[in-house]
Amino acid sequence: MGGDTKVTIFFGPLSWFNKELGDKEYKGLMELVIERDEATRRHVHVVEGQGPVPEGEPTHRPKRVVAESGDYATLNEHVITNFAGLIRSIDPEHLYLHNPPAVVQTQLERVFGVKKDQVKRYEYPVVTKKTLLDIHDGFGSHLVGQEAVKEQLLAALYPLSSAGRTKPVVLMFYGPSGVGKTETAQFVNGLLGGELMRKQFSMFHNERFASYLFGGHHSEASFAHELLDRESGVILVDEFDKANPIFHSAFYQLFDEGTFEDRNYRVELGPALIICTSNYGTEKEIRQTLGDALYSRFDALIRFEELTPEQIRQIIDKLIGKRLAVLQDDELQQLDVEVLRAGLYRLAGNVGNVRKLGKRVDEVISLHLVRSTLDQERSEASEQPEVQAEEGRTGSQDESEMSPG
């Protein structure tokens, strides 16, 4: 029993795993575990003088059993450590596992003889020569300014377009906040496809971060598990400078070889693109803060400059056009675009942050619209009594004409 169970293991995003399964019918592993637990809790009472209670329907061996990436977190630790025993008790004809923990894979390889051709890995989108051309041609329309960034970025990405590349390219985007670092990562990922994997290290406190990076209980969220589940070939680590230096060692092997391993999972990234963003001001500051061991592992450090007044005006023009495109015709008629633009130019004189500019444009347009709406409501309300008075005078006159003399 169990020796003839065929096992196929899939590493990659859930959407791809579901496509690989196709439309055939299958049973979920957790569904079967719940059914089995209910059966073991069922008690049979025998009443003296009555015949034996007939046994239930004989259980059929399930043909196709599936476990998704999130299912393992619902299993107790002792079940994970004896996962092969669980599968033997269920005895499926074919078992399909999505992103299992390393200990589960090791057990199945030993007990069920899983071979290399039974382990399937998703092919993540990679940078090609065409991607480089698309970045070159589309960078200016996507991001205002930062021409030097475009050239450095293309040079840094070129190795990923070479056949046979097996490890990632690791970049550090640094400079002031809100000048296009995150937007550039999103732009590149948009050319490759898939939902961008974006992590903000400022969100993690020390205790949570240690468990997240090095692996805690198998049911807890972890960086390695999320790397396995991702859809994109670009991995964006925002606010890398906010990570405590005691965790820097966790990234050595990832940046060097593209391998990340915690106590539960092991990930091979292949020719991915890792982008870390920070608010460091200079390369010297990066080196002093991160230390030579981590500093030397970045393939390129790309500085984003402060925006010039002319670039800020260009961004405002783009933002206004984008916001106006979604307004209704009656709303557009309430706005004087030239007055709006001139006011925003003045207000944004000291704002170099693109995100703040976007909020400022939204705020000013909304303020103009609400003022216009309120003025219109007041005007209509003030006209209403005059109309009623006029109607009253007309009614009295009619009554006078109809009275007998």
N, C-alpha and C positions, 0 to 999 in steps of 0.2 A: 504494500500500500504506500503510495507517495513516490516510489521510485520511478514511475513512468509519467510523473507530472512534468509537462514541458513549461519552462520558465522563460519569459522574455522581459528584459529590463530596458526601460526608456529613460534617458536623461535629456531634459529640455522643457520648454514651456507646456502648460496644460493644453492650450489650443492645438498644438502640434500633436500631442499625445492622443487627444480625442480623434483627430483626423486619421492617425495611424490605426486606431481601433476600428474605424469604419462603422457601418450600420448594423453589424451583427449583434445579437442579443448577448448580454453578459450579466453576471451577478456581481454586485459590489462586495468587496471583502468585509466591510463593516456591517453590511446587511446580514451576511452569513454569520459573523461573530455574534451579533445581537440575537439571531435566531437560535444559535447554539447555546448561548447563555440562558435564554428563556427555557429551552428544553431541559437544561440541567437543573433549573429551579422548579420544574413541574413535579408534583407529588401524585402518586397513584394510590388511592385508597381501596382496599379489598374488604368487602362486607361479608361476614360469615354467612354461609348458606347460599351465596350467589356464585355464579360461575366466574371464571377468570375474565378479567377485563381485556377486551381485544386490544391488541397492539395497534398503534397508529400506522399510517401508510409508511412503507419502507422508503428511506431517504434515497434520492437519486444522486449520483455523482455529478457535481456541477461541471459543465463543459468549459465555460470561460469565466474566470474570476479576475476582477480588476481592483487595484488599490491605487488611488491618486495620491499626489504629493502630500496633501493635508491630512490624509487618513491616519498616518503613523502617530501623529500627535495625540490622537484619541485613545491609543492603546497604552496600557500600563507598561512600566519599565520591564517587568519580568516577562511580558509577552514579547517585547522587542528582542530581549536577549535569548528567547527561545522561539523566534519567529518561524524557523523551519519546522518545529514541532506543531505549531498552529496550522501550517499549510498541510502537513501530513494528516492531521485530524480532519481537515476539510476535504482533502484529496481531490483537487480539481484536475481536469484533463489538461487545461492550459491556464497558467497564471501570468497576468500582465501587471508589472509594477512600474509606477511612475516616480522617479527621483527618490528611491529608498535610501535610508541611512546606510552608511558604510558597513555597519555590523550585520545588517540584514543581507546585503549583497554577498558578504563573505560567507555567511551561513548557507545561502542558497547555492553558491558555487561549490561548496563542500558537499552538501547533502544531495543536491539534484544535478550536480555536474554541469552547471551553467558554463557555456563556452563563450569565447569572444564574439562569435557571430550572433549570439543571443542577446548581446548588449548593444542597443541602438542609441546613437547620439544625434541630437538636432544640429543641423548645420546653420550656424548663426550668420546673418548678413555680414559681409566683409567689404572693406574698402577696395575698390577697383580703380583702374585708370579712368574709367568714365566718372566715378565718384569724384576724383580729383578735378576733372574738367567741370563737373557740375558745381563744385565748391568755388572754383575760380570764376565761373560765369555768374553765379547767383549770390555770391557773398555780399556784394555791394547793395543789391536790392533788399537783402534780408537785414543787414546790419549797417548802420550809418557810421562812417569813420573806420578806424582800426585797420587801415590798409596794410600796415606792417604785420598785423596779426595774420592776415590772409596769406601772405608769403611764407611766414614762419610755419603756419599750420599746414600748408601744402607740403613743405619740405619734411615736416615731422611725420606726416601721414604716408609719404611715398613708400617707406619700407613695407607697410601693410598691403600694398598693391602687388608685391612681389610673390610669385608662386613659391610654395614651399615654406612660407612663413608659419611658424608654429607657436610663437609667443606674442603677447600684446605689446602695443606701444603705449607708454605712460606719459601723460602731459600734465604740467602744472600751469593753469591759467591764474595769473595774479594781477593785482591792481585794485583801484577803487571799486567800491560797491556800486552795482547797477549800471555798468558801462558795456555790458554785452557778453560776459563770460558764460553764464548759463544759457543765454540765447544762442550762442555759437555752438555749444554742445547739442542743443535741441535741433539746430539747423542741420548739423552733420548727421545726427540720428534720423532726422526726417528724410534724408536722401537714402539712407540704408533701409529704413522700415522697421516696424516693431515698436511697441511702447517702450519709451526710454526708461531704463532702470536708474532712478535718482535717489540717492540717500543723502540726508542732511545730518552731518555728524554733530551739529550743535544741539540736536534734539536728545542726545543720549547723555545721561549722567554716568559717572564712573562705574558704579556697580552694574548697572544695566549694560553699559558698553562692554565691559569685560565678558559678560555672559553672551552678548550679541556677537562679539568678535571671535572668542575662543570656544564658544559652545557651552551650553549649560544642559539642562534637562532637554530630552529630545522633543518635548512638546513646546519649547520656547522658540521664539523667533530668532533667527541667526542670519548673519551676513552670507555664510556659505549656502544655506538653504535658499535664500533669495537669489543668489547667483545662479543656482540650478534652475530656478523657476522663471528666470527672466526671458524676455522675448528679443531683446535688442543686442546688437553687437557693440553698442556704446554703453559704458558704465560711468555715470556721473556721480562723483563724490563731492557734494557741495560743502563749503566751509571746512575744508580739510584742516585748516589752521586751528579749528576749535577742538580737535582731538587731543587728549592728554598725551604728552610724549611717551608715557609708559606703555602706550599701545602701538608705537611705531613699528616695533619688531614684527607685529602681526602682518605687515605688508611687505616684508623683505622678499619672501618667496613668490608672492603674488606679482610684484613688480618685476622681479628677475625672470621668472619662468612661466608665469601665468597659472600657477598652482596655488589654490587656497584650501587649507585643511583645518577643521576644528575637531572636536571630540566626536562629532556625529556624522559629518559629511566631508567629502573630498571633491574638489571642483577643478577641472582642467579647462581654462578659458580659451586656449588657442589664440588665433590672431585677432583679438578683440582690441578695442580702443578704451583706455581708462583715462578719464579726465578728472583731475582734482582742481577745485577752485579755492581761492583764498584771497584775503585782503592784504597780503604782504605788499610792501612798497618796493623792495629791491631784491635782487638775487642774493645779495649779502645777508639780508635779513632772513631769507628762506634757509640759507645754509647754516646760519647761527642757531636758528630755532629748531630746525629738523635734525641737524647734525649731518656729518658727511655720509654716514651709512645709508640714510634714506635719501638725502639730497642727490647723491650720485646715481640713484636708481631711476631718476626721471630722465626720459629720453629727450625732453625739451621743456624749457621754462619760457612761457610766452606772456609778455607783459601787455596789458590793456591800459591804454592811456585815458586821461581825463578828456571829456568831450569839450570841444571848442564851442564858442557862442554860435558860430555858423552851423555846426553839426547839431546843436540843440534845436535850432530853428528848423532844420531839415526833419528832425525827429518829430517835432511838434506838428509840422505839416502832414507827415505820414499818419500820426495818431489822430489828427482831426479828420482826415479823409476816411480813416478806418471807422471812426465813431459815427460820422455822418452817414456812412453807407448803410447803417442798420436802423436809421430813424425813419419814421413815417413822413409822408409828404406834408401833412399839416404841421408836423414838428419842424421840418426844414424851413417852412415859410415863416416861422417865428424867430429864426436866427439870422443875424447879419454876420456872415462868415468872416468878412474882412475885419470887422470890429472885434469879433471873437479872437481871431488870429493875432491881432495887434495886442490885445490884452494879455494873451498867453505869452507872447514874446517878452512882455515886461515882467510878468509874474515869474517866468522861468529863468530869469537872468542869473540867478544864483543856484539853480538846480541842475546838477550834472548827472543825476541818477535817473535812468530810463524808467524804472518802475515808478518812481515818484512823479515823473513827467506824465505817465499814463494816468495816474490817479488824479493829477491836477487837471488834465484835459477833461476827464470824466466829470470832475466836480464842477468846473466852470460851465460846461455845456448843460449839465443838469440844472445849475443855478439860473442860467439864462432861460431855460425852458419853464422852470417853475415860476419865475417872476412873470414871464409872458402869460402863462396860464392864469395866475392869480389876477393880473391886471384885466384880462379878458373876463374872468368871473365877476370882478367888481363892476366892470362896465355894464355887463348884462344885468347885474342885480340893481344898479342905479337906474337903469332904463325901465325896469319893471313897474315901479310905482307910477311913473308918468303915463304908461300905457293904461294902467288900471284907472287912473284919474280921468283920462280922456274917454275911456269906455263909460265911466260913471256919468260924465257930463252929457255924452251922447244919449245915454239911457234916459236921463231926466228930461232932456229936450223932447224926446219922442213921447214921453208920457204927457208932457204939457200940450203937445199938439193934439194928443188923442182925447184930452179932457173936454167935456161939454162946456160951451161958453154961456 
